[in-house]
Amino acid sequence: EDIAMILDLARSFKDINDRPIKKLPTLRGRTVVNLFLEPSTRTRTSFEIAAKRLSADAVNMSGSASSTVKGESLVDTAQTLSAMNCDIVVIRHKLAGAPYVLAQNMTAHIINGGDGKHQHPTQTLLDLFTIREHFGGFSGLKVGIIGDISHSRVAGSLAPALTSLGAEVTFVAPATLMPARPDVLGAQKSYVLTDDLLASFDVVYMLRIQLERIEGAPLPSLREYAMLYGIDARRLALLKKDAIIMHPGPVNRGVEMTSEVVDGSRALILYQVNAGVAVRMALMYALLGGDSDGTAA
Ligand code: CP
């Protein structure tokens, strides 16, 4: 029900985002802090745009510009932001559980903008929005999540959400990038991307190889990975007529997909980015928009 509520709200905000005048007065006087202690293009920018479209004041703090580089602890950062009475803190952090630590130490609403290899819930909401817009629902859909699953917070949020909504999820990855227990996330697994398996998917969700999180050498080479798991023109031609290709970004062109696939009509990557603003507006509205004290959520 919570997911459906957010997606329904996002539908209304998507329509507003397509108008020439996109600003609403809903969150005037509210303050949203984007505390991004890991790099981000899409998530940070879309939270900032979403806050501004709702007339909230948006403040951006990056890792290099915050006092964390001087050794300030996350709890001290939280208490400092609390003292400034901000209403929402969006946090991205390299450690799993960082949003939970903030939530324990702040009265502001905390939104997880991606924590380590753990979860990326707002990415999942925009992905669900994209899938629902395309297929009208989730029941019975076959979703292949392909790539670096074991380092992916995107898969950590998306797979359980999809299975709870009635879709069937299969992780496809080499053994070195497959989590030990895909079943815990509700997913089946395959170590090979056969033509038949690819042709069975309604949604082909490609994940980036996260070189920054990988230790050791789980792949002989990116070239070999692209040959075994990447989508190129030949594999594209195997897809179901109505199947879509998704990717959370940033894309490693030529690894997960060739450029003709990234830029082709089956890939909804930029639609996902566009939906991200509406979904993040919906979340902030749900948290703060109802009552003046923010108790609506
Ligand atoms: N999908 C995603 O989280 O992208 P960014 O790292 O650019 O925010």
Boltz pocket constraint, residues with backbone or C-beta under 6 A from the ligand:
constraints:
  - pocket:
      binder: B
      contacts: [[A, 39], [A, 40], [A, 41], [A, 42], [A, 43], [A, 44], [A, 113], [A, 114], [A, 123], [A, 248], [A, 249], [A, 250]]
      max_distance: 6.0
